[in-house]
Amino acid sequence: MPLSAISTPDYRSTQFARETGLPLCPVQHHYAHLLSCMAEHRLDGPLLGIAWDGSGLGLDGTLWGGEFLKIDECSFQRAAHFRTFRLPGGERAMREPRRSALGLLYEPFGDRAFEGRAALSAFNAEERRILKKMLETGLNAPLTSSVGRLFDAVASLLGLRQTSRFEGEVAMALEFACEGIETEEAYPFRILECETPKAPLIIDWAPLIEAILGELEQSRPIGEIAALFHNTLSEIMVSVARRIGEEKVVLTGGCFQNKVLTERAVARLRAEGFHPFWHQQIPPNDGGLAVGQILAALRINQEK
């Protein structure tokens, strides 16, 4: 995988950089996230980086955000990622968790997603018709592997939020919902291997979502479901880390502003013999990207 990957072309910062006429060094979003945490802890590869956030343009043209990147001394490889689903309305879905929920349900259930599911109560009949067309055709409905949007979708299904006023509000609601609940229980998930050599592992969240829908039908308390959801994400990290086999594991991205997720992940990784590293001085969200971008540029120049 080349170091010079891609930046997000419609970001104003990217446009400004191009307008300067200076030499550019494009850096993939999640790679920059991981390098920022590596810089804080003075780490070199090889290691496994877990980068979870809202979204960032990936090398395959989809919106990444649930990434496991294997990093060596000079480059990275996408080792695993979450199963993709569509975001009907694109950027609008980032402000309306109900859209993420509908896209998530449509991926495994198809048209059955429009039959009495919890998220549908947030839409009127005309909105459902338009959204269904978007999902069927893929028009203005980009694919994403984002864990941030997965948080949004689950919060919508639990009835915590259907729209958001600011980035991270919905994930915060899901985090706060499990406050004070202690449990080791987790939901099922699958890790799929592709037949293509060196293709990344795919974390299939469908069993997790099916279990949550079943819990809602049984009227299990929302807080307990939220706690099990966090536990499941931690178990996914451990399961992938076992398969990749790197002792050092770096946690980064906006999702790791979540105290419950970070503390649970660190505890589980340590219990399984891994050495986790997470942000303590540099922000895990986009506030820390510039540090990672600088380090990526240094790596590229050293390689030349």
Residue pairs with C-beta under 8 A, 6 or more apart in sequence:
1 59
1 75
1 76
1 77
1 78
2 75
3 27
3 74
3 75
3 76
3 296
3 299
3 300
3 303
4 25
4 26
4 27
4 300
5 26
5 27
5 28
5 31
5 59
6 26
6 28
6 57
6 58
6 59
7 14
7 17
7 26
7 27
7 28
7 29
7 57
8 14
8 29
8 56
8 57
9 15
9 57
17 24
18 24
25 293
25 296
25 297
25 300
27 292
27 293
27 296
27 297
28 56
28 57
28 58
28 59
28 76
29 56
29 57
29 64
29 289
30 49
30 51
30 53
30 56
30 58
30 64
30 65
30 67
30 69
30 253
31 51
31 69
31 71
31 76
31 292
31 296
32 289
32 292
32 293
32 296
33 49
33 51
33 53
33 56
33 252
33 253
33 284
33 288
33 289
33 292
34 49
34 51
34 69
34 71
34 76
34 250
34 252
34 292
35 291
35 292
35 293
35 295
35 296
35 299
36 252
36 279
36 282
36 288
36 289
36 290
36 291
36 292
36 295
37 43
37 49
37 250
37 251
37 252
37 277
37 278
37 279
37 282
37 284
37 288
37 292
38 44
38 47
38 49
38 71
38 250
38 277
38 292
38 295
39 282
39 291
39 292
39 295
40 279
40 280
40 281
40 282
40 291
41 250
41 277
43 248
43 250
43 277
44 73
45 71
45 72
45 73
45 74
46 70
46 71
46 72
46 73
46 246
46 248
47 70
47 71
47 246
47 247
47 248
47 249
47 250
48 68
48 69
48 70
48 71
48 79
48 240
48 241
48 244
48 246
48 248
48 249
48 250
49 67
49 68
49 69
49 70
49 71
49 76
49 249
49 250
49 252
50 67
50 68
50 237
50 240
50 249
50 250
50 251
50 252
50 253
50 265
51 64
51 65
51 67
51 68
51 69
51 252
51 253
52 65
52 66
52 67
52 146
52 147
52 148
52 252
52 253
52 254
52 255
52 256
53 65
53 146
53 147
53 148
53 253
53 254
53 255
53 285
53 286
54 65
54 94
54 146
54 148
54 149
54 167
54 254
55 63
55 64
55 65
55 94
55 144
55 146
55 148
55 149
56 63
56 64
56 65
57 63
57 64
58 64
58 67
58 78
58 145
59 78
62 84
62 142
62 143
62 144
62 145
63 87
63 142
63 143
63 144
63 145
63 146
64 81
64 144
64 145
64 146
65 82
65 144
65 145
65 146
65 147
65 148
65 149
65 253
66 81
66 82
66 145
66 146
66 147
66 150
66 203
67 78
67 80
67 81
67 145
68 78
68 79
68 80
68 81
68 200
68 201
68 240
68 244
69 76
69 77
69 78
69 79
70 76
70 77
70 78
70 79
70 244
70 246
71 250
74 299
74 302
74 303
77 198
78 200
79 200
79 201
79 240
79 244
80 191
80 200
80 201
80 202
80 203
80 240
80 243
80 244
81 145
81 200
81 201
81 202
81 203
82 145
82 146
82 147
82 150
82 202
82 203
82 205
83 107
83 145
83 192
83 202
83 203
83 204
83 205
83 206
84 107
84 143
84 144
84 145
85 103
85 104
85 106
85 107
85 143
85 144
85 149
86 103
86 106
86 107
86 134
86 135
86 138
86 141
86 142
86 143
86 144
87 93
87 94
87 99
87 100
87 103
87 141
87 142
87 143
87 144
87 149
88 99
88 102
88 103
88 131
88 134
88 135
88 140
88 141
89 96
89 99
89 131
89 134
89 140
89 141
90 140
90 141
90 142
92 99
93 99
93 100
93 103
93 149
94 100
94 149
94 152
94 167
95 163
95 164
96 162
96 163
96 164
97 152
97 153
97 155
97 156
97 161
97 162
97 163
97 164
97 170
98 119
98 122
98 123
98 156
98 162
98 163
99 131
100 149
100 150
100 152
100 153
100 156
101 117
101 118
101 119
101 152
101 153
101 154
101 156
101 157
102 113
102 117
102 119
102 120
102 123
102 131
102 135
103 135
103 141
103 153
104 149
104 150
104 153
104 205
104 209
105 113
105 117
105 119
105 153
105 209
106 113
106 135
107 206
108 206
108 209
108 210
109 117
111 132
114 120
114 128
114 132
117 157
117 213
118 156
118 157
118 159
118 213
118 216
119 153
119 156
119 157
119 162
120 128
122 156
122 162
123 131
133 139
134 140
134 141
135 141
147 233
147 253
147 255
148 171
148 253
148 254
148 255
150 205
151 170
151 171
151 174
151 255
152 161
152 164
152 170
152 171
154 174
154 209
154 212
154 226
154 229
155 161
155 170
155 171
155 173
155 174
156 162
156 170
157 209
157 212
157 213
157 216
158 174
158 177
158 212
158 216
158 222
158 225
158 226
159 222
160 170
160 173
160 174
160 177
160 222
161 169
161 170
161 173
164 170
167 254
168 254
168 257
171 255
171 258
172 258
174 226
174 229
175 226
175 230
175 258
175 259
175 260
175 261
177 222
177 223
177 226
178 223
178 224
178 226
178 227
178 229
178 230
178 260
179 223
179 260
180 223
181 223
181 224
181 226
181 227
183 224
183 227
183 228
183 231
184 231
185 228
185 231
186 228
186 231
186 232
186 234
186 235
187 207
187 208
187 211
187 212
187 228
187 229
187 231
187 232
188 207
188 208
188 211
189 203
189 204
189 205
189 207
189 208
189 232
189 235
189 236
189 239
190 203
190 204
190 206
190 207
191 201
191 202
191 203
191 204
191 236
191 239
191 240
191 243
192 201
192 202
192 203
192 204
193 199
193 201
194 200
194 201
194 202
201 240
201 243
203 236
203 240
208 229
208 232
212 225
212 229
215 224
215 225
216 225
227 260
230 258
230 260
230 261
230 264
231 264
233 261
233 264
233 265
234 261
234 264
234 265
234 267
234 268
235 268
237 249
237 265
237 268
237 269
238 268
238 269
238 272
238 274
241 249
241 269
241 272
241 274
242 272
247 273
247 274
247 275
248 274
248 275
248 277
249 269
249 274
249 275
249 276
249 277
250 276
250 277
250 278
251 262
251 265
251 266
251 276
251 277
251 278
251 279
251 284
252 278
252 279
252 284
252 288
253 284
253 285
254 284
254 285
254 286
255 261
256 262
256 265
256 278
256 279
256 284
257 284
257 285
262 278
265 276
266 276
266 278
269 275
269 276
270 276
278 284
279 288
282 288
282 291
